[in-house]
Amino acid sequence: MLVLTRKIGESIHINDDIVVSVVEVSRGKVRIGVEAPGDVSILRSEIYSRIREENIESSASKTETLTDAVKLLKRKIQPRK
């Protein structure tokens, strides 16, 4: 991890198209501004983690549903004796 010290109004550049600026420092909190192209996703880490967890849960349930569907189809396809 790169750790930088910046003052209010100072910024850092990431590649050619992302700028992170310090907007305000107050009561132990830092407000930052991010300028990036519209196709760049910018999320708070807690939101990113939540989305990731939900995607994992969703894909797991889809796998279970698909597995159940295959079992049902196999039962229906088996020849009767």
PDB file with SEQRES, HELIX, SHEET and CRYST1 records, atoms N, CA, C and O in Angstrom:
SEQRES   1 A   81  MET LEU VAL LEU THR ARG LYS ILE GLY GLU SER ILE HIS          
SEQRES   2 A   81  ILE ASN ASP ASP ILE VAL VAL SER VAL VAL GLU VAL SER          
SEQRES   3 A   81  ARG GLY LYS VAL ARG ILE GLY VAL GLU ALA PRO GLY ASP          
SEQRES   4 A   81  VAL SER ILE LEU ARG SER GLU ILE TYR SER ARG ILE ARG          
SEQRES   5 A   81  GLU GLU ASN ILE GLU SER SER ALA SER LYS THR GLU THR          
SEQRES   6 A   81  LEU THR ASP ALA VAL LYS LEU LEU LYS ARG LYS ILE GLN          
SEQRES   7 A   81  PRO ARG LYS                                                  
HELIX    1 AA1 SER A   45  ILE A   77  1                                  33    
SHEET    1 AA1 3 SER A  11  ILE A  14  0                                        
SHEET    2 AA1 3 ILE A  18  SER A  26 -1                                        
SHEET    3 AA1 3 LYS A  29  GLU A  35 -1                                        
CRYST1    1.000    1.000    1.000  90.00  90.00  90.00 P 1           1          
ATOM      1  N   MET A   1       0.851  -1.182   0.000  1.00  0.00           N  
ATOM      2  CA  MET A   1       0.000   0.000   0.000  1.00  0.00           C  
ATOM      3  C   MET A   1       0.890   1.236   0.000  1.00  0.00           C  
ATOM      4  O   MET A   1       1.859   1.328   0.753  1.00  0.00           O  
ATOM      5  N   LEU A   2       0.544   2.158  -0.841  1.00  0.00           N  
ATOM      6  CA  LEU A   2       1.239   3.440  -0.889  1.00  0.00           C  
ATOM      7  C   LEU A   2       0.511   4.405   0.043  1.00  0.00           C  
ATOM      8  O   LEU A   2      -0.700   4.590  -0.076  1.00  0.00           O  
ATOM      9  N   VAL A   3       1.239   5.015   0.965  1.00  0.00           N  
ATOM     10  CA  VAL A   3       0.649   5.984   1.892  1.00  0.00           C  
ATOM     11  C   VAL A   3       1.245   7.348   1.595  1.00  0.00           C  
ATOM     12  O   VAL A   3       2.464   7.521   1.588  1.00  0.00           O  
ATOM     13  N   LEU A   4       0.363   8.321   1.349  1.00  0.00           N  
ATOM     14  CA  LEU A   4       0.802   9.670   1.010  1.00  0.00           C  
ATOM     15  C   LEU A   4       0.222  10.678   1.997  1.00  0.00           C  
ATOM     16  O   LEU A   4      -0.842  10.457   2.574  1.00  0.00           O  
ATOM     17  N   THR A   5       0.924  11.768   2.180  1.00  0.00           N  
ATOM     18  CA  THR A   5       0.416  12.870   2.984  1.00  0.00           C  
ATOM     19  C   THR A   5       0.006  13.988   2.031  1.00  0.00           C  
ATOM     20  O   THR A   5       0.793  14.389   1.173  1.00  0.00           O  
ATOM     21  N   ARG A   6      -1.187  14.483   2.170  1.00  0.00           N  
ATOM     22  CA  ARG A   6      -1.710  15.553   1.329  1.00  0.00           C  
ATOM     23  C   ARG A   6      -2.413  16.573   2.209  1.00  0.00           C  
ATOM     24  O   ARG A   6      -2.963  16.220   3.252  1.00  0.00           O  
ATOM     25  N   LYS A   7      -2.399  17.826   1.801  1.00  0.00           N  
ATOM     26  CA  LYS A   7      -3.113  18.899   2.487  1.00  0.00           C  
ATOM     27  C   LYS A   7      -4.395  19.196   1.737  1.00  0.00           C  
ATOM     28  O   LYS A   7      -4.583  18.742   0.608  1.00  0.00           O  
ATOM     29  N   ILE A   8      -5.281  19.962   2.366  1.00  0.00           N  
ATOM     30  CA  ILE A   8      -6.531  20.354   1.709  1.00  0.00           C  
ATOM     31  C   ILE A   8      -6.203  21.034   0.384  1.00  0.00           C  
ATOM     32  O   ILE A   8      -5.348  21.917   0.312  1.00  0.00           O  
ATOM     33  N   GLY A   9      -6.902  20.602  -0.661  1.00  0.00           N  
ATOM     34  CA  GLY A   9      -6.688  21.156  -1.987  1.00  0.00           C  
ATOM     35  C   GLY A   9      -5.640  20.425  -2.804  1.00  0.00           C  
ATOM     36  O   GLY A   9      -5.556  20.626  -4.016  1.00  0.00           O  
ATOM     37  N   GLU A  10      -4.840  19.583  -2.170  1.00  0.00           N  
ATOM     38  CA  GLU A  10      -3.840  18.815  -2.901  1.00  0.00           C  
ATOM     39  C   GLU A  10      -4.473  17.513  -3.394  1.00  0.00           C  
ATOM     40  O   GLU A  10      -5.486  17.059  -2.862  1.00  0.00           O  
ATOM     41  N   SER A  11      -3.862  16.927  -4.411  1.00  0.00           N  
ATOM     42  CA  SER A  11      -4.447  15.717  -4.992  1.00  0.00           C  
ATOM     43  C   SER A  11      -3.367  14.751  -5.435  1.00  0.00           C  
ATOM     44  O   SER A  11      -2.175  15.055  -5.408  1.00  0.00           O  
ATOM     45  N   ILE A  12      -3.826  13.573  -5.845  1.00  0.00           N  
ATOM     46  CA  ILE A  12      -2.943  12.582  -6.454  1.00  0.00           C  
ATOM     47  C   ILE A  12      -3.596  12.134  -7.758  1.00  0.00           C  
ATOM     48  O   ILE A  12      -4.818  12.171  -7.901  1.00  0.00           O  
ATOM     49  N   HIS A  13      -2.781  11.719  -8.686  1.00  0.00           N  
ATOM     50  CA  HIS A  13      -3.274  11.241  -9.980  1.00  0.00           C  
ATOM     51  C   HIS A  13      -3.025   9.738 -10.074  1.00  0.00           C  
ATOM     52  O   HIS A  13      -1.959   9.246  -9.701  1.00  0.00           O  
ATOM     53  N   ILE A  14      -4.017   9.025 -10.573  1.00  0.00           N  
ATOM     54  CA  ILE A  14      -3.889   7.592 -10.836  1.00  0.00           C  
ATOM     55  C   ILE A  14      -4.083   7.427 -12.334  1.00  0.00           C  
ATOM     56  O   ILE A  14      -5.138   7.741 -12.884  1.00  0.00           O  
ATOM     57  N   ASN A  15      -3.043   6.928 -12.976  1.00  0.00           N  
ATOM     58  CA  ASN A  15      -3.009   6.882 -14.445  1.00  0.00           C  
ATOM     59  C   ASN A  15      -3.244   8.286 -14.986  1.00  0.00           C  
ATOM     60  O   ASN A  15      -2.905   9.269 -14.328  1.00  0.00           O  
ATOM     61  N   ASP A  16      -3.815   8.385 -16.163  1.00  0.00           N  
ATOM     62  CA  ASP A  16      -4.032   9.695 -16.766  1.00  0.00           C  
ATOM     63  C   ASP A  16      -5.431  10.232 -16.531  1.00  0.00           C  
ATOM     64  O   ASP A  16      -5.718  11.384 -16.856  1.00  0.00           O  
ATOM     65  N   ASP A  17      -6.308   9.403 -15.968  1.00  0.00           N  
ATOM     66  CA  ASP A  17      -7.716   9.812 -15.955  1.00  0.00           C  
ATOM     67  C   ASP A  17      -8.413   9.779 -14.590  1.00  0.00           C  
ATOM     68  O   ASP A  17      -9.630   9.949 -14.526  1.00  0.00           O  
ATOM     69  N   ILE A  18      -7.677   9.566 -13.510  1.00  0.00           N  
ATOM     70  CA  ILE A  18      -8.295   9.558 -12.176  1.00  0.00           C  
ATOM     71  C   ILE A  18      -7.529  10.517 -11.275  1.00  0.00           C  
ATOM     72  O   ILE A  18      -6.304  10.446 -11.178  1.00  0.00           O  
ATOM     73  N   VAL A  19      -8.261  11.418 -10.616  1.00  0.00           N  
ATOM     74  CA  VAL A  19      -7.664  12.375  -9.686  1.00  0.00           C  
ATOM     75  C   VAL A  19      -8.392  12.252  -8.347  1.00  0.00           C  
ATOM     76  O   VAL A  19      -9.620  12.326  -8.288  1.00  0.00           O  
ATOM     77  N   VAL A  20      -7.627  12.067  -7.284  1.00  0.00           N  
ATOM     78  CA  VAL A  20      -8.175  11.999  -5.923  1.00  0.00           C  
ATOM     79  C   VAL A  20      -7.688  13.239  -5.185  1.00  0.00           C  
ATOM     80  O   VAL A  20      -6.484  13.470  -5.076  1.00  0.00           O  
ATOM     81  N   SER A  21      -8.636  14.044  -4.674  1.00  0.00           N  
ATOM     82  CA  SER A  21      -8.289  15.306  -4.006  1.00  0.00           C  
ATOM     83  C   SER A  21      -8.779  15.312  -2.571  1.00  0.00           C  
ATOM     84  O   SER A  21      -9.823  14.744  -2.252  1.00  0.00           O  
ATOM     85  N   VAL A  22      -8.007  15.964  -1.707  1.00  0.00           N  
ATOM     86  CA  VAL A  22      -8.445  16.177  -0.327  1.00  0.00           C  
ATOM     87  C   VAL A  22      -9.308  17.434  -0.333  1.00  0.00           C  
ATOM     88  O   VAL A  22      -8.851  18.509  -0.720  1.00  0.00           O  
ATOM     89  N   VAL A  23     -10.553  17.291   0.097  1.00  0.00           N  
ATOM     90  CA  VAL A  23     -11.504  18.399   0.069  1.00  0.00           C  
ATOM     91  C   VAL A  23     -11.594  19.074   1.427  1.00  0.00           C  
ATOM     92  O   VAL A  23     -11.642  20.301   1.513  1.00  0.00           O  
ATOM     93  N   GLU A  24     -11.617  18.273   2.492  1.00  0.00           N  
ATOM     94  CA  GLU A  24     -11.816  18.831   3.832  1.00  0.00           C  
ATOM     95  C   GLU A  24     -11.281  17.867   4.873  1.00  0.00           C  
ATOM     96  O   GLU A  24     -11.355  16.649   4.706  1.00  0.00           O  
ATOM     97  N   VAL A  25     -10.740  18.422   5.950  1.00  0.00           N  
ATOM     98  CA  VAL A  25     -10.333  17.631   7.106  1.00  0.00           C  
ATOM     99  C   VAL A  25     -10.997  18.262   8.310  1.00  0.00           C  
ATOM    100  O   VAL A  25     -10.784  19.441   8.594  1.00  0.00           O  
ATOM    101  N   SER A  26     -11.815  17.472   9.033  1.00  0.00           N  
ATOM    102  CA  SER A  26     -12.567  18.026  10.152  1.00  0.00           C  
ATOM    103  C   SER A  26     -12.920  16.939  11.155  1.00  0.00           C  
ATOM    104  O   SER A  26     -13.422  15.882  10.773  1.00  0.00           O  
ATOM    105  N   ARG A  27     -12.665  17.185  12.425  1.00  0.00           N  
ATOM    106  CA  ARG A  27     -13.031  16.273  13.518  1.00  0.00           C  
ATOM    107  C   ARG A  27     -12.636  14.820  13.247  1.00  0.00           C  
ATOM    108  O   ARG A  27     -13.439  13.910  13.449  1.00  0.00           O  
ATOM    109  N   GLY A  28     -11.426  14.608  12.800  1.00  0.00           N  
ATOM    110  CA  GLY A  28     -10.937  13.251  12.587  1.00  0.00           C  
ATOM    111  C   GLY A  28     -11.433  12.590  11.310  1.00  0.00           C  
ATOM    112  O   GLY A  28     -11.201  11.399  11.103  1.00  0.00           O  
ATOM    113  N   LYS A  29     -12.106  13.337  10.459  1.00  0.00           N  
ATOM    114  CA  LYS A  29     -12.587  12.793   9.199  1.00  0.00           C  
ATOM    115  C   LYS A  29     -11.946  13.536   8.037  1.00  0.00           C  
ATOM    116  O   LYS A  29     -11.656  14.730   8.116  1.00  0.00           O  
ATOM    117  N   VAL A  30     -11.734  12.796   6.963  1.00  0.00           N  
ATOM    118  CA  VAL A  30     -11.175  13.379   5.754  1.00  0.00           C  
ATOM    119  C   VAL A  30     -12.191  13.210   4.641  1.00  0.00           C  
ATOM    120  O   VAL A  30     -12.658  12.100   4.387  1.00  0.00           O  
ATOM    121  N   ARG A  31     -12.534  14.300   3.977  1.00  0.00           N  
ATOM    122  CA  ARG A  31     -13.421  14.221   2.809  1.00  0.00           C  
ATOM    123  C   ARG A  31     -12.542  14.262   1.575  1.00  0.00           C  
ATOM    124  O   ARG A  31     -11.679  15.130   1.436  1.00  0.00           O  
ATOM    125  N   ILE A  32     -12.771  13.315   0.686  1.00  0.00           N  
ATOM    126  CA  ILE A  32     -11.995  13.275  -0.543  1.00  0.00           C  
ATOM    127  C   ILE A  32     -12.927  13.368  -1.741  1.00  0.00           C  
ATOM    128  O   ILE A  32     -14.093  12.977  -1.674  1.00  0.00           O  
ATOM    129  N   GLY A  33     -12.407  13.880  -2.810  1.00  0.00           N  
ATOM    130  CA  GLY A  33     -13.144  13.942  -4.069  1.00  0.00           C  
ATOM    131  C   GLY A  33     -12.427  13.078  -5.090  1.00  0.00           C  
ATOM    132  O   GLY A  33     -11.197  13.037  -5.131  1.00  0.00           O  
ATOM    133  N   VAL A  34     -13.197  12.396  -5.905  1.00  0.00           N  
ATOM    134  CA  VAL A  34     -12.608  11.536  -6.931  1.00  0.00           C  
ATOM    135  C   VAL A  34     -13.163  11.939  -8.284  1.00  0.00           C  
ATOM    136  O   VAL A  34     -14.376  11.937  -8.493  1.00  0.00           O  
ATOM    137  N   GLU A  35     -12.282  12.280  -9.191  1.00  0.00           N  
ATOM    138  CA  GLU A  35     -12.661  12.574 -10.578  1.00  0.00           C  
ATOM    139  C   GLU A  35     -12.195  11.400 -11.420  1.00  0.00           C  
ATOM    140  O   GLU A  35     -11.010  11.065 -11.450  1.00  0.00           O  
ATOM    141  N   ALA A  36     -13.166  10.770 -12.116  1.00  0.00           N  
ATOM    142  CA  ALA A  36     -12.834   9.612 -12.943  1.00  0.00           C  
ATOM    143  C   ALA A  36     -13.834   9.513 -14.088  1.00  0.00           C  
ATOM    144  O   ALA A  36     -14.927  10.075 -14.007  1.00  0.00           O  
ATOM    145  N   PRO A  37     -13.475   8.815 -15.137  1.00  0.00           N  
ATOM    146  CA  PRO A  37     -14.416   8.619 -16.241  1.00  0.00           C  
ATOM    147  C   PRO A  37     -15.671   7.896 -15.758  1.00  0.00           C  
ATOM    148  O   PRO A  37     -15.643   7.191 -14.749  1.00  0.00           O  
ATOM    149  N   GLY A  38     -16.759   8.077 -16.482  1.00  0.00           N  
ATOM    150  CA  GLY A  38     -18.028   7.485 -16.090  1.00  0.00           C  
ATOM    151  C   GLY A  38     -18.039   5.967 -16.063  1.00  0.00           C  
ATOM    152  O   GLY A  38     -18.853   5.366 -15.363  1.00  0.00           O  
ATOM    153  N   ASP A  39     -17.147   5.344 -16.815  1.00  0.00           N  
ATOM    154  CA  ASP A  39     -17.137   3.884 -16.844  1.00  0.00           C  
ATOM    155  C   ASP A  39     -16.305   3.267 -15.720  1.00  0.00           C  
ATOM    156  O   ASP A  39     -16.192   2.044 -15.633  1.00  0.00           O  
ATOM    157  N   VAL A  40     -15.725   4.102 -14.865  1.00  0.00           N  
ATOM    158  CA  VAL A  40     -14.947   3.616 -13.728  1.00  0.00           C  
ATOM    159  C   VAL A  40     -15.860   3.527 -12.511  1.00  0.00           C  
ATOM    160  O   VAL A  40     -16.480   4.514 -12.114  1.00  0.00           O  
ATOM    161  N   SER A  41     -15.937   2.341 -11.926  1.00  0.00           N  
ATOM    162  CA  SER A  41     -16.770   2.124 -10.748  1.00  0.00           C  
ATOM    163  C   SER A  41     -16.022   2.597  -9.501  1.00  0.00           C  
ATOM    164  O   SER A  41     -14.883   2.194  -9.263  1.00  0.00           O  
ATOM    165  N   ILE A  42     -16.669   3.452  -8.709  1.00  0.00           N  
ATOM    166  CA  ILE A  42     -16.080   3.953  -7.467  1.00  0.00           C  
ATOM    167  C   ILE A  42     -17.063   3.650  -6.352  1.00  0.00           C  
ATOM    168  O   ILE A  42     -18.169   4.190  -6.332  1.00  0.00           O  
ATOM    169  N   LEU A  43     -16.668   2.785  -5.420  1.00  0.00           N  
ATOM    170  CA  LEU A  43     -17.546   2.365  -4.334  1.00  0.00           C  
ATOM    171  C   LEU A  43     -16.818   2.456  -3.002  1.00  0.00           C  
ATOM    172  O   LEU A  43     -15.609   2.235  -2.927  1.00  0.00           O  
ATOM    173  N   ARG A  44     -17.569   2.786  -1.943  1.00  0.00           N  
ATOM    174  CA  ARG A  44     -17.012   2.679  -0.592  1.00  0.00           C  
ATOM    175  C   ARG A  44     -16.763   1.201  -0.320  1.00  0.00           C  
ATOM    176  O   ARG A  44     -17.503   0.346  -0.808  1.00  0.00           O  
ATOM    177  N   SER A  45     -15.731   0.897   0.453  1.00  0.00           N  
ATOM    178  CA  SER A  45     -15.340  -0.501   0.647  1.00  0.00           C  
ATOM    179  C   SER A  45     -16.451  -1.342   1.270  1.00  0.00           C  
ATOM    180  O   SER A  45     -16.589  -2.519   0.938  1.00  0.00           O  
ATOM    181  N   GLU A  46     -17.248  -0.755   2.171  1.00  0.00           N  
ATOM    182  CA  GLU A  46     -18.322  -1.548   2.786  1.00  0.00           C  
ATOM    183  C   GLU A  46     -19.417  -1.891   1.779  1.00  0.00           C  
ATOM    184  O   GLU A  46     -20.031  -2.955   1.865  1.00  0.00           O  
ATOM    185  N   ILE A  47     -19.662  -0.995   0.828  1.00  0.00           N  
ATOM    186  CA  ILE A  47     -20.644  -1.271  -0.220  1.00  0.00           C  
ATOM    187  C   ILE A  47     -20.082  -2.316  -1.182  1.00  0.00           C  
ATOM    188  O   ILE A  47     -20.792  -3.239  -1.582  1.00  0.00           O  
ATOM    189  N   TYR A  48     -18.819  -2.176  -1.550  1.00  0.00           N  
ATOM    190  CA  TYR A  48     -18.170  -3.145  -2.432  1.00  0.00           C  
ATOM    191  C   TYR A  48     -18.221  -4.545  -1.820  1.00  0.00           C  
ATOM    192  O   TYR A  48     -18.543  -5.515  -2.507  1.00  0.00           O  
ATOM    193  N   SER A  49     -17.903  -4.648  -0.530  1.00  0.00           N  
ATOM    194  CA  SER A  49     -17.926  -5.948   0.158  1.00  0.00           C  
ATOM    195  C   SER A  49     -19.324  -6.544   0.164  1.00  0.00           C  
ATOM    196  O   SER A  49     -19.491  -7.743  -0.057  1.00  0.00           O  
ATOM    197  N   ARG A  50     -20.321  -5.720   0.414  1.00  0.00           N  
ATOM    198  CA  ARG A  50     -21.707  -6.197   0.454  1.00  0.00           C  
ATOM    199  C   ARG A  50     -22.157  -6.713  -0.919  1.00  0.00           C  
ATOM    200  O   ARG A  50     -22.786  -7.767  -1.014  1.00  0.00           O  
ATOM    201  N   ILE A  51     -21.837  -5.979  -1.961  1.00  0.00           N  
ATOM    202  CA  ILE A  51     -22.184  -6.406  -3.317  1.00  0.00           C  
ATOM    203  C   ILE A  51     -21.489  -7.722  -3.643  1.00  0.00           C  
ATOM    204  O   ILE A  51     -22.091  -8.628  -4.220  1.00  0.00           O  
ATOM    205  N   ARG A  52     -20.243  -7.817  -3.275  1.00  0.00           N  
ATOM    206  CA  ARG A  52     -19.477  -9.041  -3.547  1.00  0.00           C  
ATOM    207  C   ARG A  52     -20.093 -10.236  -2.827  1.00  0.00           C  
ATOM    208  O   ARG A  52     -20.244 -11.305  -3.419  1.00  0.00           O  
ATOM    209  N   GLU A  53     -20.449 -10.064  -1.553  1.00  0.00           N  
ATOM    210  CA  GLU A  53     -21.084 -11.147  -0.788  1.00  0.00           C  
ATOM    211  C   GLU A  53     -22.399 -11.562  -1.427  1.00  0.00           C  
ATOM    212  O   GLU A  53     -22.680 -12.754  -1.557  1.00  0.00           O  
ATOM    213  N   GLU A  54     -23.209 -10.582  -1.828  1.00  0.00           N  
ATOM    214  CA  GLU A  54     -24.496 -10.891  -2.454  1.00  0.00           C  
ATOM    215  C   GLU A  54     -24.305 -11.620  -3.783  1.00  0.00           C  
ATOM    216  O   GLU A  54     -25.078 -12.518  -4.115  1.00  0.00           O  
ATOM    217  N   ASN A  55     -23.285 -11.239  -4.538  1.00  0.00           N  
ATOM    218  CA  ASN A  55     -23.010 -11.933  -5.795  1.00  0.00           C  
ATOM    219  C   ASN A  55     -22.595 -13.379  -5.554  1.00  0.00           C  
ATOM    220  O   ASN A  55     -22.994 -14.277  -6.295  1.00  0.00           O  
ATOM    221  N   ILE A  56     -21.797 -13.600  -4.520  1.00  0.00           N  
ATOM    222  CA  ILE A  56     -21.372 -14.957  -4.186  1.00  0.00           C  
ATOM    223  C   ILE A  56     -22.578 -15.790  -3.761  1.00  0.00           C  
ATOM    224  O   ILE A  56     -22.737 -16.929  -4.201  1.00  0.00           O  
ATOM    225  N   GLU A  57     -23.430 -15.221  -2.903  1.00  0.00           N  
ATOM    226  CA  GLU A  57     -24.634 -15.928  -2.460  1.00  0.00           C  
ATOM    227  C   GLU A  57     -25.547 -16.229  -3.642  1.00  0.00           C  
ATOM    228  O   GLU A  57     -26.099 -17.325  -3.738  1.00  0.00           O  
ATOM    229  N   SER A  58     -25.706 -15.275  -4.526  1.00  0.00           N  
ATOM    230  CA  SER A  58     -26.580 -15.442  -5.685  1.00  0.00           C  
ATOM    231  C   SER A  58     -26.071 -16.548  -6.599  1.00  0.00           C  
ATOM    232  O   SER A  58     -26.850 -17.375  -7.072  1.00  0.00           O  
ATOM    233  N   SER A  59     -24.779 -16.563  -6.845  1.00  0.00           N  
ATOM    234  CA  SER A  59     -24.240 -17.601  -7.726  1.00  0.00           C  
ATOM    235  C   SER A  59     -24.329 -18.968  -7.084  1.00  0.00           C  
ATOM    236  O   SER A  59     -24.520 -19.964  -7.783  1.00  0.00           O  
ATOM    237  N   ALA A  60     -24.195 -19.042  -5.759  1.00  0.00           N  
ATOM    238  CA  ALA A  60     -24.326 -20.325  -5.063  1.00  0.00           C  
ATOM    239  C   ALA A  60     -25.754 -20.835  -5.175  1.00  0.00           C  
ATOM    240  O   ALA A  60     -25.964 -22.023  -5.421  1.00  0.00           O  
ATOM    241  N   SER A  61     -26.739 -19.961  -4.999  1.00  0.00           N  
ATOM    242  CA  SER A  61     -28.128 -20.400  -5.075  1.00  0.00           C  
ATOM    243  C   SER A  61     -28.489 -20.787  -6.503  1.00  0.00           C  
ATOM    244  O   SER A  61     -29.298 -21.693  -6.701  1.00  0.00           O  
ATOM    245  N   LYS A  62     -27.911 -20.126  -7.502  1.00  0.00           N  
ATOM    246  CA  LYS A  62     -28.169 -20.496  -8.890  1.00  0.00           C  
ATOM    247  C   LYS A  62     -27.617 -21.878  -9.173  1.00  0.00           C  
ATOM    248  O   LYS A  62     -28.242 -22.663  -9.887  1.00  0.00           O  
ATOM    249  N   THR A  63     -26.444 -22.188  -8.617  1.00  0.00           N  
ATOM    250  CA  THR A  63     -25.846 -23.504  -8.809  1.00  0.00           C  
ATOM    251  C   THR A  63     -26.727 -24.573  -8.189  1.00  0.00           C  
ATOM    252  O   THR A  63     -26.955 -25.620  -8.794  1.00  0.00           O  
ATOM    253  N   GLU A  64     -27.228 -24.313  -6.974  1.00  0.00           N  
ATOM    254  CA  GLU A  64     -28.117 -25.266  -6.316  1.00  0.00           C  
ATOM    255  C   GLU A  64     -29.387 -25.459  -7.127  1.00  0.00           C  
ATOM    256  O   GLU A  64     -29.845 -26.589  -7.300  1.00  0.00           O  
ATOM    257  N   THR A  65     -29.956 -24.384  -7.620  1.00  0.00           N  
ATOM    258  CA  THR A  65     -31.171 -24.463  -8.418  1.00  0.00           C  
ATOM    259  C   THR A  65     -30.919 -25.253  -9.689  1.00  0.00           C  
ATOM    260  O   THR A  65     -31.746 -26.078 -10.077  1.00  0.00           O  
ATOM    261  N   LEU A  66     -29.800 -25.017 -10.337  1.00  0.00           N  
ATOM    262  CA  LEU A  66     -29.459 -25.732 -11.555  1.00  0.00           C  
ATOM    263  C   LEU A  66     -29.254 -27.215 -11.260  1.00  0.00           C  
ATOM    264  O   LEU A  66     -29.708 -28.069 -12.021  1.00  0.00           O  
ATOM    265  N   THR A  67     -28.577 -27.519 -10.167  1.00  0.00           N  
ATOM    266  CA  THR A  67     -28.364 -28.916  -9.782  1.00  0.00           C  
ATOM    267  C   THR A  67     -29.696 -29.605  -9.529  1.00  0.00           C  
ATOM    268  O   THR A  67     -29.896 -30.737  -9.970  1.00  0.00           O  
ATOM    269  N   ASP A  68     -30.602 -28.949  -8.834  1.00  0.00           N  
ATOM    270  CA  ASP A  68     -31.930 -29.512  -8.574  1.00  0.00           C  
ATOM    271  C   ASP A  68     -32.690 -29.747  -9.878  1.00  0.00           C  
ATOM    272  O   ASP A  68     -33.358 -30.769 -10.035  1.00  0.00           O  
ATOM    273  N   ALA A  69     -32.590 -28.809 -10.805  1.00  0.00           N  
ATOM    274  CA  ALA A  69     -33.279 -28.944 -12.089  1.00  0.00           C  
ATOM    275  C   ALA A  69     -32.744 -30.139 -12.863  1.00  0.00           C  
ATOM    276  O   ALA A  69     -33.519 -30.882 -13.465  1.00  0.00           O  
ATOM    277  N   VAL A  70     -31.435 -30.333 -12.854  1.00  0.00           N  
ATOM    278  CA  VAL A  70     -30.831 -31.471 -13.549  1.00  0.00           C  
ATOM    279  C   VAL A  70     -31.318 -32.779 -12.934  1.00  0.00           C  
ATOM    280  O   VAL A  70     -31.624 -33.723 -13.662  1.00  0.00           O  
ATOM    281  N   LYS A  71     -31.394 -32.849 -11.612  1.00  0.00           N  
ATOM    282  CA  LYS A  71     -31.891 -34.059 -10.946  1.00  0.00           C  
ATOM    283  C   LYS A  71     -33.328 -34.360 -11.359  1.00  0.00           C  
ATOM    284  O   LYS A  71     -33.670 -35.511 -11.630  1.00  0.00           O  
ATOM    285  N   LEU A  72     -34.163 -33.336 -11.405  1.00  0.00           N  
ATOM    286  CA  LEU A  72     -35.556 -33.535 -11.810  1.00  0.00           C  
ATOM    287  C   LEU A  72     -35.642 -34.034 -13.251  1.00  0.00           C  
ATOM    288  O   LEU A  72     -36.411 -34.945 -13.555  1.00  0.00           O  
ATOM    289  N   LEU A  73     -34.851 -33.434 -14.129  1.00  0.00           N  
ATOM    290  CA  LEU A  73     -34.866 -33.861 -15.527  1.00  0.00           C  
ATOM    291  C   LEU A  73     -34.405 -35.307 -15.670  1.00  0.00           C  
ATOM    292  O   LEU A  73     -34.969 -36.067 -16.457  1.00  0.00           O  
ATOM    293  N   LYS A  74     -33.394 -35.680 -14.919  1.00  0.00           N  
ATOM    294  CA  LYS A  74     -32.897 -37.057 -14.991  1.00  0.00           C  
ATOM    295  C   LYS A  74     -33.985 -38.036 -14.565  1.00  0.00           C  
ATOM    296  O   LYS A  74     -34.130 -39.105 -15.157  1.00  0.00           O  
ATOM    297  N   ARG A  75     -34.751 -37.668 -13.535  1.00  0.00           N  
ATOM    298  CA  ARG A  75     -35.835 -38.540 -13.075  1.00  0.00           C  
ATOM    299  C   ARG A  75     -36.893 -38.695 -14.157  1.00  0.00           C  
ATOM    300  O   ARG A  75     -37.406 -39.793 -14.372  1.00  0.00           O  
ATOM    301  N   LYS A  76     -37.219 -37.612 -14.833  1.00  0.00           N  
ATOM    302  CA  LYS A  76     -38.261 -37.650 -15.857  1.00  0.00           C  
ATOM    303  C   LYS A  76     -37.799 -38.391 -17.115  1.00  0.00           C  
ATOM    304  O   LYS A  76     -38.618 -38.999 -17.805  1.00  0.00           O  
ATOM    305  N   ILE A  77     -36.530 -38.349 -17.415  1.00  0.00           N  
ATOM    306  CA  ILE A  77     -36.012 -38.962 -18.640  1.00  0.00           C  
ATOM    307  C   ILE A  77     -35.824 -40.465 -18.474  1.00  0.00           C  
ATOM    308  O   ILE A  77     -35.896 -41.201 -19.458  1.00  0.00           O  
ATOM    309  N   GLN A  78     -35.589 -40.935 -17.263  1.00  0.00           N  
ATOM    310  CA  GLN A  78     -35.322 -42.360 -17.043  1.00  0.00           C  
ATOM    311  C   GLN A  78     -36.503 -43.195 -17.530  1.00  0.00           C  
ATOM    312  O   GLN A  78     -37.655 -42.869 -17.242  1.00  0.00           O  
ATOM    313  N   PRO A  79     -36.223 -44.268 -18.266  1.00  0.00           N  
ATOM    314  CA  PRO A  79     -37.292 -45.116 -18.774  1.00  0.00           C  
ATOM    315  C   PRO A  79     -38.020 -45.830 -17.639  1.00  0.00           C  
ATOM    316  O   PRO A  79     -37.423 -46.212 -16.633  1.00  0.00           O  
ATOM    317  N   ARG A  80     -39.303 -45.994 -17.829  1.00  0.00           N  
ATOM    318  CA  ARG A  80     -40.102 -46.679 -16.810  1.00  0.00           C  
ATOM    319  C   ARG A  80     -40.006 -48.178 -17.031  1.00  0.00           C  
ATOM    320  O   ARG A  80     -39.903 -48.650 -18.163  1.00  0.00           O  
ATOM    321  N   LYS A  81     -40.041 -48.897 -15.960  1.00  0.00           N  
ATOM    322  CA  LYS A  81     -39.961 -50.368 -16.041  1.00  0.00           C  
ATOM    323  C   LYS A  81     -41.294 -50.997 -15.866  1.00  0.00           C  
ATOM    324  O   LYS A  81     -41.409 -52.222 -15.905  1.00  0.00           O  
TER     325      LYS A  81                                                      
END                                                                             
